[in-house]
Amino acid sequence: MQYCASLTEYKRLLTREVKIGGLLLGNGHPIRIQTMTTTDTMDTEATVAQSIRCIEAGAELIRITAPSKNEAENLLNIKKELRARGYDTPIIADIHFTPNAAEIAARIVEKVRVNPGNYVDKKKFDFIDYTDAEYAAEVVRIRERFTPLVKICREYGTAMRIGTNHGSLSDRIMSRYGDTPIGMVESAMEFLRIARDESYHQIVLSMKSSNPLVMVQAYRLLIQKMDEEFGECYPLHLGVTEAGDGEDGRIKSAIGIGTLLEDGIGDTIRVSLTEDPEFEIPVCRDIVEQITVRGKQATQPPVFASADKLPYDPFSYKRRETIAVGNIGGHHVPVVVAYYAATDKIKPTDLEAIGYRYNATDDKWNISDAAADFIYTGKILPDFALPGTLQVISNYKAWQASPDKKKCHPYLRAVNYLKYWDNATILHFVAVTVDSEEDFAPLFEKLKSDHGAVLVISAVSKHSMVPIRNFIAELMRQDIKCPVIIKVETLANTVDKQLINFSVDTGGLLIDGMGDGLMLLGDTKDIENKKVSGRTYLEVKSNGQFLNNTAFYILQATRTRISKTEYISCPSCGRTLFDLQETTAKIRAATYHLKGVKIAIMGCIVNGPGEMADADFGYVGSGPGKITLYKGKDVMKRNVPSDIAVSELIQLLKDNEAWVER
C-alpha cells in the first residue's frame, strides 16, 4: 500500500537521473520549475520574448507547442534566438497527434513531450470490445509508430516526457480500463516499456487531471507499478491540468502538487493557470519553497509505532467512516468553522464576511451558499439572535454561561476533557495537538464510548499535513469514529503563500477521505486590493472573508462540498483559438451563480473533448473564431461564431434546465 519513501518523515522518492540539456532532473536534484508559452509558435519574436519573461521570473524549463511540422521546424529559430540572447534554458516541444512533428523537434530541442492518448491512438468516445489478441495487436502498432521517435531521442541525447492526461485517454485504453487512474497509468506504461526495450531511459512521466483527487491517485499508482515491474522509478512531472485562474487555479494546483510533494514525490512542477505564463512561476516557487523548508527541518519521530501501515486505500477515495454528531460527520458535507476569538465583541455586520447578511427592514438574514456553519468565539458570546443555520463554539466557561445551549457548544483542551467532561451525549469539541509529546492512549480510550465528541486537531509543525494524517490514521486503526475538524494556522505574509499553505496542509487530507470540517487561521490585514501574481483580489474585503472563501474553495477543489460554479479552464498555449483569459472572465461573469454546475473552457481540441466528460457543459475552440459547445461529451452546437458563443452557452444551459436567474 505504500507509494513513497516514508509516510512519517520527509524523504524524496529516489528516481533515475535525467539530463535535459545542461539541467539534471531526478535523483535528488532540486525540484525544477517550468511553464509553457501561450504565443503562436510561428511568431518567433513573440515566443522568444515571452520565454525570456518566464526565464527571468524563474522558469528552468520552457515548453512550446508544436502542433504541426511547421511549428516543429520553427523551434530551431526560437532556440537560436534565445541562445543568441544568452539564455540556455532547455526547451521542450509539446506534441499531440503528430508523430512527424515530434521526430523533427527531437532533433532540435532538449526534450519532447508526447501524450500517449493521442500520439498514435484516437479518442472518439467509441467503446471497442477488444479480444486479448486484438488488444495486443494494437500495442504492436503503437510500438511500430513510437519506436522511431525513441531512437531519434536516444541518438540526439533528447529527453522525453510521456505525459498522460486524464482528459485525453484513448478509446482503446478507455475500453479496457475505463476512465480511471489505472487507465492513465497503463497508457504511460505501454510507452515506457517500448522505450526501455530500446535501452532509452531519459524519460520523465506525468499523470495530469483537472481533478486533484484523480491526479494524486494516478501518480501513486504509477510509482507502485514502476517499482513492481522495473524495480525503479523515473522522474515525475507534477501538475493539475486545466486548473483555472485566480484563487481557484492556485488552490487546485497546490492541493494536487503539494499533496504529492509532501510525500517526497515529484521532480519538476508546472502550475497550469489561465493567466500569462510568467504568473505561474511565483506560485510554483511558493509550493516548492514550502516543501523545501520542511525538508530542512529536524526529522520528528512518528507518534505511533504503526504509522507506516495504512488503514485506508491511498489509490481510491473513500471517506473515513464517522458517526454523525449534529451536522458534523456521518454523511454530512464537511463544515466550515470561522474564527472570531480575536475580537472583543461580535456584531451582526461582522458575519457578512462569512456569508450572513442581516436585513434590518424585514428582520431576516440572507445566507449565501458559502456561509460558515460555526463560529469559534473563545471567551465571548454574541448578544444578538444568530441566523438559524449558524452555531457557536465557545470555551467551556463561556458555554456554561450561555443561555442557549442548543446553539452554543463547549470547546475543551484534551487535558481538561479527560479531567472534567463526563457528558457523552451532547455535542462538544475537543482540541488536540497531534504532534505533542503526550500519551494519547487515555484520550483514545475515552473517545471510543463518547458519541458527542468532535475533535479539533492541529499541529505545532509548520507542515501539519503529515502528523495530522498519522493521527487520523491511528483513529481508524483503533476504530474510533468521532468526526474530525482540521485546524490549520499559517504565518505566511502574503496572500499567495497563505493559499498554498492552507491548500497543501488540508487538501491532501481531504483527498484521502480525512476530515469532517475546516478551521483556518491566518493574519491578512489590509487584504483588499492586494495583488496575487499580478492579479487583484477585488472580491476579498476582510481577513474573515478571505479565510472563509479559502475554506470553501478547498472543499470545492477536493469535491467534498460544492458551493459554487466550477470552471475547468485550460492555461492556454500556442494552439489556443480565442482569447482564453477574456472569454473565461465573460463566462464567469455570466454563470458564477450556478451552484454545482461544472463548465469547461478549452482553447482547442487537444484535451477539450476529454475534459468535457468531467464537465456538465463545455466551450471549446474548434477553429479561428469558432466555438463548439458540449453537453457532457456530446456536441450540441458546432462552429458557433465566438462573438455570440457565450450567449449560445447561456441558452444551452437554459435549454437543459441548468440555468437559474440571479
C-alpha positions in Angstrom: 0.0 0.0 0.0 3.0 2.3 0.4 3.8 4.6 -2.6 6.6 6.8 -1.2 9.8 6.5 0.8 8.2 7.4 4.1 4.7 8.3 5.3 6.0 9.9 8.5 9.1 11.9 7.7 10.2 13.9 4.6 12.2 11.7 2.2 12.5 12.3 -1.5 11.4 9.4 -3.7 14.6 8.1 -5.4 14.2 8.4 -9.2 16.5 7.9 -12.1 18.6 10.9 -13.2 17.6 12.5 -16.5 19.7 15.1 -18.4 17.8 17.8 -20.2 20.4 20.0 -21.9 22.6 21.2 -19.1 19.9 20.6 -16.5 19.8 17.5 -14.2 16.4 16.2 -13.1 15.5 13.5 -10.6 17.9 11.5 -8.3 17.6 14.0 -5.5 18.3 17.1 -7.6 16.2 20.3 -6.8 12.6 20.3 -7.8 12.6 22.1 -11.2 10.1 24.8 -12.1 8.7 25.1 -15.6 5.9 26.7 -17.7 4.5 26.8 -21.2 4.3 29.7 -23.7 0.9 30.9 -25.0 2.1 32.6 -28.1 1.9 31.4 -31.7 4.9 29.2 -32.2 5.3 30.6 -35.7 5.8 34.1 -34.2 9.4 33.7 -33.3 9.9 37.1 -31.7 6.8 36.9 -29.5 7.6 33.4 -28.4 11.2 34.4 -27.6 10.1 37.5 -25.7 7.6 35.5 -23.6 10.1 32.8 -22.9 12.6 35.4 -21.6 10.0 36.8 -19.3 9.3 33.4 -17.9 13.0 32.5 -17.6 13.7 35.8 -15.7 10.7 35.0 -13.5 12.4 31.8 -12.5 11.4 29.1 -15.1 14.1 26.4 -15.5 12.4 24.7 -18.5 10.3 26.3 -21.2 7.6 24.3 -23.1 6.4 25.4 -26.5 3.6 23.7 -28.5 4.4 22.2 -31.9 1.1 21.1 -33.4 2.5 20.5 -36.9 5.7 20.1 -38.8 5.9 23.9 -39.4 5.9 24.8 -35.8 8.4 22.0 -35.0 10.8 23.3 -37.6 10.5 26.9 -36.3 11.7 25.7 -32.9 15.1 25.9 -34.4 14.7 29.7 -35.0 13.4 30.2 -31.5 16.2 28.2 -29.9 18.9 30.1 -31.9 17.4 33.4 -30.9 17.3 32.5 -27.2 20.8 31.2 -27.3 22.0 34.4 -29.1 20.5 36.5 -26.3 22.4 34.5 -23.7 19.6 32.1 -22.5 20.5 28.4 -22.4 17.3 27.3 -20.6 16.2 23.9 -22.1 13.2 23.9 -24.5 10.5 21.3 -24.5 8.4 20.6 -27.6 4.8 19.8 -26.7 3.4 17.3 -29.2 -0.1 16.0 -29.8 -1.5 13.9 -32.7 1.6 14.5 -35.0 4.5 11.9 -34.6 6.2 13.6 -37.6 6.4 16.9 -35.7 7.9 15.1 -32.7 10.6 13.5 -34.8 11.6 16.9 -36.2 11.5 18.6 -32.8 13.6 15.8 -31.1 16.5 16.7 -33.4 16.3 20.4 -32.3 15.2 20.9 -28.7 16.4 19.3 -25.4 13.1 17.5 -24.6 9.9 16.4 -26.3 6.6 15.8 -24.6 4.2 13.2 -26.1 0.7 12.3 -25.0 0.1 8.5 -25.2 -3.6 9.2 -25.6 -3.3 10.9 -28.9 0.2 10.3 -30.3 -0.9 7.2 -32.1 -4.3 6.3 -30.6 -7.5 8.3 -31.1 -10.4 9.5 -29.0 -13.9 9.5 -30.4 -15.6 8.2 -27.3 -16.2 4.8 -29.0 -16.3 1.7 -26.9 -14.4 -1.2 -28.6 -14.7 -4.7 -27.2 -11.1 -6.0 -27.9 -10.1 -9.6 -27.5 -6.8 -10.1 -25.9 -5.2 -10.8 -29.3 -6.7 -7.7 -30.8 -5.5 -5.6 -27.9 -2.0 -7.0 -28.2 -2.0 -6.2 -32.0 -2.9 -2.6 -31.2 0.1 -2.4 -28.8 2.3 -3.7 -31.6 1.0 -1.0 -33.9 1.9 1.6 -31.2 5.4 0.1 -30.9 6.0 0.4 -34.6 4.9 4.1 -34.7 6.6 5.2 -31.4 9.9 3.4 -31.8 11.3 5.8 -34.4 11.0 8.7 -32.0 12.7 6.8 -29.3 15.6 6.0 -31.5 15.9 9.7 -32.5 15.9 10.8 -28.9 18.5 8.3 -28.0 20.7 9.3 -30.9 20.4 13.1 -30.2 20.5 12.9 -26.4 17.0 14.3 -26.2 14.9 13.7 -23.1 11.2 12.8 -23.3 8.2 13.3 -21.2 5.5 10.6 -21.5 2.6 12.8 -20.4 -0.8 11.1 -19.8 -3.8 13.4 -19.5 -7.0 12.2 -17.8 -9.0 14.1 -20.4 -7.3 12.5 -23.4 -7.2 8.8 -22.7 -7.7 6.9 -25.9 -10.7 4.9 -26.8 -8.6 1.8 -26.6 -7.5 2.5 -23.0 -11.0 3.6 -22.0 -12.5 0.4 -23.5 -10.1 -1.8 -21.4 -9.7 0.2 -18.2 -12.4 2.8 -18.1 -12.0 6.5 -17.1 -9.7 5.6 -14.2 -6.3 6.4 -12.7 -5.1 2.8 -13.5 -6.1 3.5 -17.1 -3.9 6.6 -17.0 -1.0 4.6 -15.6 -1.3 1.8 -18.2 -1.4 4.4 -21.0 2.0 5.7 -20.0 3.5 2.3 -19.1 2.9 1.0 -22.6 5.1 3.7 -24.0 7.6 3.4 -21.2 8.0 -0.4 -21.9 8.7 0.4 -25.5 11.4 2.9 -24.6 13.1 0.6 -22.1 13.2 -2.2 -24.7 15.2 0.3 -26.9 17.6 0.9 -23.9 16.3 4.5 -23.7 15.9 5.9 -20.2 16.0 9.7 -20.5 12.3 9.7 -19.6 10.0 11.8 -17.3 6.4 10.8 -16.7 3.3 12.7 -15.7 -0.3 11.9 -14.8 -2.3 15.1 -15.2 -6.0 15.6 -14.5 -8.2 18.6 -13.7 -9.4 16.7 -10.7 -6.7 16.7 -8.0 -8.1 13.5 -6.5 -7.7 11.6 -9.7 -4.3 13.1 -10.3 -2.9 12.2 -6.9 -4.2 8.6 -7.1 -2.7 8.2 -10.6 0.8 9.2 -9.6 0.7 7.0 -6.5 -0.4 4.0 -8.7 2.3 4.8 -11.3 5.0 4.7 -8.6 3.8 1.4 -7.3 3.5 0.0 -10.8 7.1 1.1 -11.9 8.6 -0.3 -8.7 6.7 -3.5 -9.1 7.6 -4.0 -12.7 11.1 -2.4 -13.1 12.4 -2.1 -9.5 13.0 1.6 -10.1 11.1 4.9 -10.8 11.6 7.5 -13.4 11.4 11.3 -12.6 7.9 12.7 -12.2 6.5 15.9 -13.6 3.6 17.1 -11.4 0.7 19.3 -12.4 -3.1 19.7 -12.3 -4.2 20.4 -15.8 -7.0 23.0 -16.6 -6.7 24.3 -13.1 -8.3 27.7 -14.0 -7.3 31.1 -12.9 -7.1 33.2 -9.7 -7.6 31.6 -6.3 -9.3 28.5 -7.8 -6.4 27.7 -10.0 -3.8 28.3 -7.3 -5.7 26.2 -4.7 -6.5 23.3 -7.0 -2.8 23.2 -8.2 -1.4 23.4 -4.7 -3.7 20.6 -3.4 -2.7 18.2 -6.2 1.0 19.1 -6.4 1.6 19.8 -2.7 -0.1 16.6 -1.6 2.5 14.6 -3.6 5.5 16.8 -2.8 4.7 16.4 1.0 5.4 12.7 0.5 8.6 13.3 -1.4 7.1 12.7 -4.8 7.9 14.9 -7.7 11.0 16.2 -9.6 9.5 19.1 -11.6 6.3 21.0 -11.5 4.1 23.3 -13.6 1.1 25.2 -12.3 -1.4 25.5 -15.2 -3.2 28.8 -14.8 -5.4 30.6 -17.3 -3.1 33.6 -17.0 0.1 34.8 -18.6 2.7 32.0 -18.1 5.1 34.2 -16.1 2.5 34.5 -13.4 2.6 30.7 -12.9 6.3 30.9 -11.7 5.8 32.6 -8.3 3.1 30.1 -7.5 5.4 27.2 -8.3 8.1 28.8 -6.2 5.8 29.2 -3.2 4.8 25.5 -3.5 8.4 24.3 -3.8 9.6 26.6 -1.0 7.0 25.2 1.4 8.3 21.7 0.8 12.0 22.7 0.8 11.7 24.3 4.2 10.0 21.2 5.5 12.9 19.1 4.2 15.4 21.2 6.1 13.6 20.8 9.5 14.7 18.3 12.0 13.0 15.0 11.5 10.4 14.2 14.1 9.9 10.5 15.1 6.5 9.0 14.3 4.0 9.4 17.1 2.6 5.9 16.5 4.6 2.7 16.0 2.3 1.6 13.2 2.3 4.9 11.4 3.7 3.4 8.2 0.8 0.8 7.9 -2.1 2.4 6.2 -5.6 1.6 7.4 -7.1 3.0 4.2 -6.5 2.7 0.4 -4.5 5.6 -1.0 -5.3 4.6 -4.5 -9.1 5.0 -4.3 -11.3 7.5 -2.5 -13.4 6.5 0.5 -14.3 9.0 3.2 -13.3 7.9 6.6 -16.3 6.4 8.4 -17.6 8.5 11.3 -20.7 8.9 13.4 -22.8 11.9 12.9 -22.7 14.4 15.7 -25.3 17.1 15.0 -24.5 18.2 11.4 -20.8 17.1 11.6 -19.6 13.7 10.3 -21.6 10.8 9.0 -22.9 11.6 5.6 -22.9 15.4 6.2 -20.6 17.5 4.0 -17.6 19.0 5.8 -18.4 22.0 7.9 -16.6 25.4 7.9 -15.7 27.0 11.3 -14.9 30.7 11.3 -12.5 32.0 13.9 -13.9 35.0 15.9 -12.0 34.6 19.2 -9.7 37.6 18.4 -12.5 40.2 18.6 -13.9 41.9 21.7 -17.5 42.0 20.6 -19.3 40.3 17.7 -21.8 42.4 15.8 -24.3 41.3 13.1 -22.3 43.1 10.4 -19.2 41.0 11.4 -21.0 38.0 10.0 -21.1 39.4 6.5 -17.6 38.2 5.9 -18.7 34.6 6.4 -21.8 34.6 4.3 -24.5 36.1 6.5 -26.1 39.5 5.7 -28.7 40.9 8.1 -31.6 42.9 6.6 -33.0 45.1 9.3 -36.0 46.2 7.3 -37.6 42.7 7.3 -35.6 41.4 10.2 -34.2 38.5 8.2 -30.8 37.0 7.4 -29.7 36.5 3.8 -27.5 33.4 3.7 -25.0 32.6 0.9 -24.1 29.2 -0.4 -20.6 29.7 1.1 -21.8 30.6 4.6 -19.8 29.2 7.6 -21.6 26.6 9.8 -20.0 27.5 13.1 -18.1 30.4 14.7 -15.5 29.8 17.3 -15.8 32.8 19.8 -13.4 31.8 22.6 -14.5 33.7 25.8 -17.2 35.9 24.4 -20.8 35.2 23.2 -22.9 37.1 20.6 -25.6 39.2 22.3 -28.0 39.1 19.3 -30.1 36.4 17.7 -27.9 34.4 15.3 -29.0 33.1 11.9 -30.8 29.8 12.1 -28.0 27.8 10.4 -25.1 29.3 12.4 -23.9 27.8 15.6 -21.4 28.9 18.2 -18.4 27.1 19.7 -17.0 28.7 22.9 -14.6 27.9 25.6 -16.0 25.8 28.4 -16.6 28.6 30.9 -18.4 30.8 28.3 -20.5 27.8 27.3 -21.6 27.4 30.9 -22.8 31.0 31.0 -24.7 30.7 27.6 -28.5 30.9 27.8 -28.9 28.8 24.7 -27.0 25.5 24.9 -28.7 24.2 21.7 -27.0 26.9 19.8 -23.7 27.1 21.8 -21.3 24.2 22.3 -18.3 23.8 24.6 -14.7 23.6 23.4 -12.2 21.9 25.7 -8.5 21.1 25.5 -7.8 17.4 25.6 -6.3 17.5 29.1 -9.4 19.2 30.5 -11.7 16.9 28.5 -10.1 14.0 30.2 -10.3 15.5 33.7 -13.7 17.2 33.7 -16.0 16.2 30.9 -18.5 13.3 31.5 -21.4 14.0 29.2 -21.1 11.7 26.1 -24.5 12.7 24.6 -24.3 16.4 23.7 -22.2 18.0 21.1 -18.8 19.1 22.4 -15.4 19.9 20.8 -12.1 18.5 22.0 -8.9 20.3 20.9 -5.9 18.1 20.3 -2.3 18.9 19.2 -1.3 15.9 17.3 2.4 16.2 17.3 2.7 16.8 21.1 4.6 14.6 23.4 1.6 13.5 25.4 0.3 9.9 25.7 -2.9 9.7 23.6 -3.9 6.3 25.0 -6.3 7.7 27.6 -7.8 10.1 25.1 -8.4 7.3 22.6 -10.0 5.1 25.3 -12.4 7.8 26.3 -13.4 8.7 22.8 -14.4 5.1 22.0 -17.5 5.5 24.1 -18.1 9.2 23.6 -20.8 9.8 21.0 -20.9 13.6 21.3 -17.3 14.4 20.7 -15.9 16.2 17.7 -12.1 16.5 17.6 -10.5 19.8 16.5 -7.0 18.7 15.6 -3.9 20.8 14.8 -0.1 20.5 14.8 2.7 22.6 16.1 4.8 21.8 13.0 4.6 24.4 10.2 3.9 21.4 8.0 0.8 19.8 9.6 -0.5 17.5 6.9 1.7 14.5 7.7 1.3 14.5 11.6 -2.4 15.1 11.2 -2.7 12.3 8.7 -0.8 10.0 11.1 -3.2 10.9 13.9 -6.3 10.3 11.9 -4.9 7.0 10.6 -4.4 5.9 14.2 -8.1 6.8 14.9 -9.0 4.5 12.1 -6.7 1.7 13.3 -8.4 1.9 16.7 -11.9 2.1 15.2 -12.6 5.5 16.8 -15.3 7.1 14.7 -15.7 10.6 16.1 -15.7 13.4 13.5 -12.6 15.5 13.0 -12.3 19.2 12.2 -8.9 20.1 10.8 -7.5 23.3 12.2 -4.6 24.9 10.3 -2.9 28.2 11.0 -0.4 29.9 8.7 2.1 32.6 9.5 2.8 33.3 5.8 3.0 37.0 5.0 1.4 37.0 1.5 -2.0 36.0 0.2 -0.4 33.7 -2.4 1.6 31.8 0.3 -1.4 31.6 2.6 -3.4 30.0 -0.2 -0.6 27.5 -0.8 -0.1 26.7 2.9 -3.8 26.1 3.6 -4.3 24.1 0.4 -1.4 21.8 0.9 -2.0 21.2 4.6 -5.7 20.5 4.3 -6.3 19.4 0.7 -4.1 16.3 0.9 -6.1 15.1 4.0 -9.5 15.6 2.2 -8.2 13.8 -0.8 -7.6 10.7 1.4 -11.1 11.0 2.8 -10.0 12.5 6.1 -11.7 15.5 7.7 -15.3 16.5 8.5 -14.6 20.2 8.7 -12.0 23.0 8.3 -11.0 25.9 10.6 -8.4 28.2 9.0 -6.4 30.9 10.9 -4.2 33.5 9.4 -3.4 37.2 9.5 -4.1 39.0 6.2 -4.5 42.6 7.3 -5.5 45.2 4.6 -6.1 42.4 2.2 -8.3 44.4 -0.1 -6.6 45.3 -3.4 -3.5 43.2 -2.6 -2.2 41.5 -5.7 -1.5 37.8 -6.2 0.9 37.2 -9.0 -0.3 40.2 -10.9 -3.9 39.6 -10.2 -6.1 41.6 -7.7 -8.4 40.0 -5.2 -11.2 42.6 -5.7 -13.8 40.4 -4.0 -12.0 40.0 -0.7 -12.9 42.7 1.8 -11.6 41.3 5.1 -9.4 38.7 6.7 -12.5 36.7 7.7 -13.9 36.7 4.2 -10.6 35.5 2.8 -10.3 32.6 5.2 -14.0 31.7 4.8 -13.7 31.8 1.0 -10.5 29.8 1.0 -12.0 27.0 3.1 -14.9 26.7 0.7 -12.6 26.8 -2.3 -10.5 24.0 -0.8 -13.7 21.9 -0.2 -14.8 22.6 -3.8 -11.4 21.7 -5.3 -11.4 18.4 -3.4 -15.1 17.9 -4.4 -16.1 17.3 -0.8 -18.6 20.2 -0.7 -19.9 22.1 -3.7 -20.8 25.7 -3.0 -20.4 27.4 -6.4 -20.0 27.0 -10.1 -16.8 25.0 -11.0 -14.7 26.0 -14.0 -12.3 23.7 -15.7 -10.2 26.1 -17.7 -7.1 25.3 -19.7 -4.0 27.5 -19.3 -3.8 28.5 -23.0 -0.9 27.8 -25.4 0.0 28.4 -29.0 -2.8 26.1 -30.1 -5.5 28.3 -28.4 -8.1 29.6 -30.9 -9.5 32.6 -28.9 -8.6 34.9 -26.0 -8.9 32.4 -23.2 -8.5 34.9 -20.3 -11.1 37.3 -21.6 -13.5 34.6 -22.5 -13.1 32.8 -19.1 -13.9 36.2 -17.4 -17.0 36.6 -19.5 -18.3 33.1 -18.8 -17.6 33.5 -15.1 -19.5 36.8 -15.0 -22.5 35.3 -16.7 -22.6 31.9 -14.8 -20.9 32.3 -11.4 -24.3 31.9 -9.6 -25.0 28.4 -10.9 -24.1 26.4 -7.9 -22.7 22.9 -8.7 -22.6 23.3 -12.4 -19.2 22.4 -14.0 -18.3 24.4 -17.1 -15.2 23.6 -19.1 -13.5 26.3 -21.2 -10.9 24.9 -23.6 -8.7 26.7 -26.1 -8.5 23.8 -28.6 -9.5 20.2 -29.1 -6.3 18.6 -27.7 -7.9 17.9 -24.2 -11.2 19.7 -24.7 -13.5 16.7 -25.6 -11.9 14.5 -23.0 -12.3 17.1 -20.2 -15.9 17.6 -21.4 -16.6 14.1 -19.9 -15.9 15.5 -16.4 -17.9 18.7 -17.0 -21.6 19.3 -17.4 -21.1 21.8 -20.3 -18.1 22.7 -22.5 -16.9 25.6 -24.5 -14.1 24.5 -26.9 -12.2 26.3 -29.6 -12.8 24.4 -32.9 -11.2 26.9 -35.4 -10.3 30.5 -35.7 -13.2 32.5 -34.3 -15.3 29.3 -34.0 -16.6 27.5 -30.9 -18.1 24.1 -30.3 -20.5 23.7 -27.4 -20.9 20.5 -25.5 -23.2 18.9 -23.0 -21.1 16.4 -21.2 -19.1 14.7 -24.0 -21.8 15.3 -26.6 -21.5 18.0 -29.2 -24.6 20.3 -29.1 -23.6 23.2 -31.5 -20.7 23.3 -33.9 -18.7 26.2 -35.2 -20.6 28.9 -33.3 -19.1 32.4 -34.0 -17.1 33.4 -31.0 -18.8 36.8 -30.7 -22.1 35.1 -29.9 -20.8 31.9 -28.3 -21.2 33.0 -24.6 -24.9 33.9 -25.3 -25.3 30.5 -27.0 -23.8 28.8 -24.0 -26.3 30.5 -21.7 -29.1 29.4 -24.0 -27.7 25.8 -23.9 -27.8 26.0 -20.1 -31.4 27.2 -20.2 -32.5 24.5 -22.6 -31.1 21.9 -20.3 -32.7 23.4 -17.1 -29.3 24.2 -15.7 -30.0 28.0 -15.6 -31.4 29.9 -12.7 -32.0 33.7 -12.6 -29.9 35.6 -10.1 
